[in-house]
Amino acid sequence: MSRFIELLPPFVFGILVSISMIFYFNLGPMKNNSDYVRVLGSVIQIDQGADNSACKVPQSLSFNVSSTMAIFFSTVAALVVKVFGFDCLTENSIFVALVLIYLLGLGIYLKRFGFTIEVALMILPYLVFPQILKSYYEEAVILSLVPWMAVGLRNLFVSRKSGLFAISCVLFFYTKAQMIAVLPLALIALYLGYRNGKLAWKNFAIALVITSSALLMNLSKSGFSTVNSYNRYFNGIGWSVQEVGEWPAFNYSDRQEYFKQNQMALQKLTSGLEPIDGFSLMGTTVWPDGMRFFLKAGIVTNHEYIQRFGLSAFLNALVSSPDILLNIATQSIKVALVSDYNLSYLSSGLGSSDIYYYLKRPIAEWYGIIFFAHLLLFFSLKRIPSRWEILIAALYLALPLAIVFGDGYAEFEKHMVPFMMSAPLYYLTVRLIGQQRANHIEPT
């Protein structure tokens, strides 16, 4: 039995390498929903909705530092063109680099700590969402960084070393603005490491400043505040009050269609919340409806737009009517639970393996249940959970709510995927806190 346990990590790693090769040759790239412009800038032009299988010639090799994915892409583009001598690149280049980062981090974790539950939790998203790695979506970097953050967490709690955790946090939070929802988990880990004598104050301060500043940089660079503000206010509040979790629709495209077919009846439920006389906007998204209505209403500048319907207006609506917050909380969890996470509308189908899709489709359809089932792993039946473990579970449960606070229900499933990728970090943190308690180092 001990021999089997000893051989399990290299066996698992070998299987993952083989699967990665199958993915490389059999999976097509993901379609562009227009988000690529945030990463690529002027480096490569990729049309919205295109399969983008053709090799793209970089228009420039300028180093883009607007996000971790932008830095990563600029580096890969420079390597492919300048070092390896190719005059163009495809998503396969990105896939190889991202998979190498992911496998190296996972391999280090397997070698040091063996095959554990959190390793299985880190592998599952890779098997279900590999196509994201054949894209320029920011979510791709999240998947590759999770194993490194897991190693950093172990170092933080056990070895009194904060360097890897701090660096991986900087890259992680600088990848995508919505990952602000995961920041409390990182800060709890840092705090408990300091409070329990496992991390020097100097290292704690440095790690905390670097992590927080990287996240603030990511938030400050966003140029899509008008889009997010509209979706948060009109779609987020609208669909929550219209009880989107009860609709017979299980992905964003189908919900849009259901709303369109039943718009008059649904908007009667939110008629008292309409902020502009003569316009029924609650439940709509900025595309295709929102901008057209705002142009008619004469609200055309970003300043006026944000002033009337920005984050402060959204929060004021919640304060003035607490029932709205309750609706958002309950409906976002219901939507997260029942959604289909196959992301079919972004799948190109180029080179896709029918066997793979047959195997992974039911898992993706049930991934909402799998996501919430992670909570069952958080707590041991042998002891009462500490307040920190309960807090982490509550933060985990609130992740769907954070999506609505960011961009309403627009592309909800795509926005949930990076949180699903991050789920092992929540489990691992709870497990490490449990080990501290077992060693009589009680978090305070």
C-alpha positions, 0 to 999 in steps of 0.5 A, a space after each residue: 500500500 505504501 508503495 502505491 501511495 509513493 507511486 501515485 504522484 508521478 503516475 497522476 502527473 504522467 496521466 496529466 501530461 498525456 491528457 494535455 497532449 490530447 488537448 493540444 491536438 484535439 481541442 479548438 480555440 475558444 471564440 472571442 466575445 470581444 474581451 480579447 481587445 483588453 489583452 491584445 491591444 494593438 498587438 494582434 487583431 482578432 475578430 469578435 466571434 471568430 474561430 481564430 484558428 489561423 496563425 496571426 502575425 503580430 503587428 507589434 511586439 510592445 510589452 503590454 503591462 495592463 494585466 497579468 495575461 497581457 504581460 504573459 501574452 507579450 512575453 510568449 509573442 516575443 519568444 515565438 517570433 524573436 527566439 524561435 523565429 516564427 512569424 506568427 502565432 496561434 492559441 496553441 502557443 499560449 496553450 503550451 506556455 500556460 499548461 507548462 506553468 500549470 503542470 510545473 506548479 502542480 508537479 511541485 505540489 505533488 512532489 512535496 505533499 503527495 496526492 491530496 484532496 486539494 490536488 484532485 480539486 485542482 485537476 478537475 477544472 483543468 479537465 472540464 475547462 481546458 479550452 480556456 487555455 486555448 484563448 486570450 481570456 484572463 481566466 486562463 491565467 487563473 487556472 495556471 496560477 492556482 497550483 502555485 498559490 497552493 504551494 505558497 499557502 503551504 509555505 506560508 502556514 508551515 515553512 514561515 516563507 511568504 515569498 512565493 505566496 506574495 508573488 503568486 498573489 500579485 500575478 493572480 489578483 492582477 489578472 482579472 478585476 473580479 478576483 477582488 472577491 478572493 482577496 479576503 481569503 489571501 488576507 485571512 491566510 496572511 493574518 493567521 500566519 502572523 498571529 500564530 507566529 509562522 510569519 515574521 511581521 516584516 514579511 507579512 507587511 511586505 506580502 500584504 502591501 504587494 498583494 493589495 497594491 497589485 489588486 488596486 492597480 488591476 481595478 484602476 486600469 479598467 476601462 469598462 466601468 460604463 458597461 459594468 455599471 449598466 449591467 450591475 444596476 439594470 440587469 443585476 437588480 432587474 433579474 434578481 427581483 424578476 427571480 431569474 433563478 426560477 426561470 427554465 433557462 440554464 445559461 446566459 444565452 437562454 436567459 436572454 432569450 427567455 427574458 426577451 420572450 417574457 419581457 413585459 410580464 417580467 418587467 411588471 415585477 420591477 416597474 417600481 424600480 425604473 429610474 428613468 420615466 418612460 423607459 423599461 430598462 430593468 432586466 436589460 443588458 448594455 448590449 444590445 439594449 442599454 446603449 440604445 435606450 441611453 442614447 435616446 434618453 440623452 445620457 451619453 457621457 461616461 461621467 453622467 452615466 457613472 454618476 447616475 448608475 455607477 457603484 454608488 447608485 447601485 449600493 444606494 439602491 440596496 440600502 434603500 431596499 434591503 429586499 433587493 440585496 436578499 433577492 440578489 443573494 438568493 437568486 445568484 446562488 440559485 443561478 450558480 447552482 443550476 447553470 450549465 458551464 459548458 460555455 458552448 457559445 464560446 466553443 469553436 468546435 475546431 478539432 474537438 474530440 467527440 469523446 471528450 465532449 461526451 465525457 465532460 458535458 455532464 460534469 460541466 452541466 453539474 459543476 454548480 452542484 460540485 462547486 457548492 459540494 466543496 463546502 462539505 469538504 471544509 469541515 471535519 465531523 470530529 470537531 466544531 469549526 472555528 470562526 475563521 473556517 465559518 468565515 471562509 465558508 461564508 466568503 466562498 458561498 458569497 462568490 456568486 453574489 460578487 459576480 452580480 455586484 461586478 457585471 450583473 448576470 451578463 455571461 454569468 457562467 464564464 465569470 463563475 469559472 475562475 471562482 471554480 478554479 480557485 475553489 481548491 484554495 478555500 479548501 486548502 486554507 480551511 485544512 491548514 487552519 484545521 492542522 493548526 488547531 490540531 497542533 494546538 495553535 489556535 487562531 485568535 
